Amino acid sequence: MREKERSNLTDSPDRRFTLSKSHILRGRRNFEELFSSSSLLTSKEVNLRYTTYPDADRNILVGFIAPKKIGKAVQRIRTKRLLREAYRINQHIITELPEITEMGLHYVFMAKQADLTFDIVERNVTDLLKQLRSKLTSKPSPI
């Protein structure tokens, strides 16, 4: 098996751009918890819904949602693929925060439409991650 190529989009040559399955939010209960008590950040094409937990055992988990109203299965799968790739490249905006090590964070990216290009998705995801970063660094952890 070949070794994964490093991306040239990074500031640091040592940074690896991987998104393991253990960092993906899965399970109905996790999504219900997230939607019952979460905050929402919005952009024109993508929303970010997140919740924080005071215990670090909850880890950082991310999910990707493309609702049925945006199109058929092929369009939804492509949209989720674009969201995953944009997040994978820019995840360091959140995961490298020192404050994150003391708390759990679950969040999902939700597409609002299917006819998106990678540039648009990446710009939206980057902006939302920066907004989330500023919210997490400015307010104390919930109890």
C-alpha positions as CSV (number, residue, x, y, z in Angstrom):
1,M,0.0,0.0,0.0
2,R,1.3,3.4,-0.9
3,E,1.9,6.1,1.7
4,K,-0.5,8.9,1.6
5,E,0.8,12.0,-0.2
6,R,1.3,15.2,1.8
7,S,-0.7,18.2,0.8
8,N,1.2,21.4,-0.3
9,L,-1.6,23.6,1.1
10,T,-0.2,23.5,4.7
11,D,2.0,26.0,6.6
12,S,3.8,23.2,8.3
13,P,5.4,20.4,6.3
14,D,4.8,18.0,9.2
15,R,1.0,18.4,9.3
16,R,-0.9,15.4,8.2
17,F,-4.4,15.8,6.6
18,T,-6.3,12.7,7.7
19,L,-9.8,12.3,9.0
20,S,-10.1,9.0,10.7
21,K,-13.4,7.2,11.2
22,S,-13.0,7.5,14.9
23,H,-13.5,11.3,14.6
24,I,-16.8,11.0,12.7
25,L,-20.0,11.6,14.6
26,R,-22.1,8.5,14.3
27,G,-25.3,7.1,15.9
28,R,-28.8,8.4,16.3
29,R,-28.3,9.2,20.0
30,N,-25.3,11.4,19.3
31,F,-27.2,13.3,16.6
32,E,-30.3,13.7,18.9
33,E,-28.1,15.0,21.7
34,L,-26.5,17.5,19.3
35,F,-29.8,18.8,17.9
36,S,-31.5,19.0,21.3
37,S,-29.0,21.3,22.9
38,S,-26.8,23.0,20.3
39,S,-25.8,26.4,18.9
40,L,-26.0,27.3,15.2
41,L,-23.5,29.2,13.0
42,T,-24.7,30.0,9.5
43,S,-23.4,31.0,6.1
44,K,-25.1,31.2,2.8
45,E,-24.5,27.6,1.7
46,V,-23.5,25.7,4.8
47,N,-24.6,25.7,8.5
48,L,-22.6,24.5,11.5
49,R,-24.4,23.1,14.5
50,Y,-22.2,22.5,17.6
51,T,-22.3,21.6,21.2
52,T,-19.6,21.5,23.9
53,Y,-19.3,19.1,26.8
54,P,-17.3,19.8,30.0
55,D,-15.7,16.4,30.1
56,A,-12.8,15.6,27.7
57,D,-14.0,12.0,27.4
58,R,-16.5,13.1,24.7
59,N,-13.6,13.9,22.2
60,I,-14.0,16.0,19.1
61,L,-16.5,14.5,16.7
62,V,-17.7,15.9,13.4
63,G,-20.6,15.0,11.2
64,F,-21.7,15.9,7.7
65,I,-25.4,16.2,6.6
66,A,-27.0,16.7,3.2
67,P,-30.7,16.7,3.7
68,K,-33.1,15.0,1.2
69,K,-34.5,18.4,0.2
70,I,-31.3,19.4,-1.6
71,G,-31.5,16.6,-4.2
72,K,-31.3,13.0,-5.1
73,A,-28.8,10.6,-3.5
74,V,-26.0,11.2,-6.0
75,Q,-26.1,15.0,-5.3
76,R,-26.3,14.5,-1.6
77,I,-23.3,12.1,-1.6
78,R,-21.3,14.5,-3.7
79,T,-22.1,17.3,-1.4
80,K,-21.1,15.4,1.7
81,R,-17.9,14.4,0.0
82,L,-17.1,18.0,-0.7
83,L,-17.9,18.9,3.0
84,R,-15.7,16.1,4.3
85,E,-12.8,17.1,2.0
86,A,-13.0,20.8,2.9
87,Y,-13.1,20.0,6.6
88,R,-10.2,17.5,6.3
89,I,-7.9,20.1,4.8
90,N,-8.9,22.8,7.4
91,Q,-9.5,20.8,10.5
92,H,-6.4,22.2,12.1
93,I,-8.3,25.5,12.8
94,I,-10.2,23.7,15.5
95,T,-8.2,20.6,16.5
96,E,-5.0,22.5,17.3
97,L,-6.7,24.7,19.9
98,P,-5.2,24.1,23.4
99,E,-8.7,24.8,25.0
100,I,-10.1,21.8,23.1
101,T,-8.1,19.3,25.2
102,E,-10.2,20.0,28.3
103,M,-13.6,19.7,26.7
104,G,-15.6,17.6,24.4
105,L,-16.9,19.1,21.1
106,H,-19.5,17.6,18.7
107,Y,-20.5,19.5,15.5
108,V,-22.0,18.9,12.1
109,F,-21.8,20.7,8.8
110,M,-25.2,20.9,7.0
111,A,-25.4,21.8,3.4
112,K,-28.2,24.0,2.3
113,Q,-28.0,23.3,-1.4
114,A,-26.4,20.7,-3.7
115,D,-25.0,22.7,-6.7
116,L,-21.8,23.7,-4.8
117,T,-18.3,23.9,-6.0
118,F,-15.3,22.9,-3.9
119,D,-14.1,26.5,-3.6
120,I,-17.5,27.7,-2.2
121,V,-17.7,24.8,0.2
122,E,-14.1,25.3,1.4
123,R,-14.6,29.0,1.9
124,N,-17.8,28.4,3.9
125,V,-16.3,25.6,6.0
126,T,-13.2,27.7,6.8
127,D,-15.3,30.7,7.8
128,L,-17.5,28.6,10.0
129,L,-14.5,26.9,11.7
130,K,-13.0,30.3,12.4
131,Q,-16.2,31.6,13.9
132,L,-16.4,28.4,16.0
133,R,-12.8,28.9,17.1
134,S,-13.5,32.5,18.2
135,K,-16.6,31.4,20.1
136,L,-14.8,28.6,21.9
137,T,-11.8,30.8,22.9
138,S,-14.0,33.7,24.0
139,K,-16.5,32.0,26.3
140,P,-15.9,29.7,29.2
141,S,-16.8,26.0,29.0
142,P,-20.4,25.0,29.8
143,I,-21.1,23.2,33.1
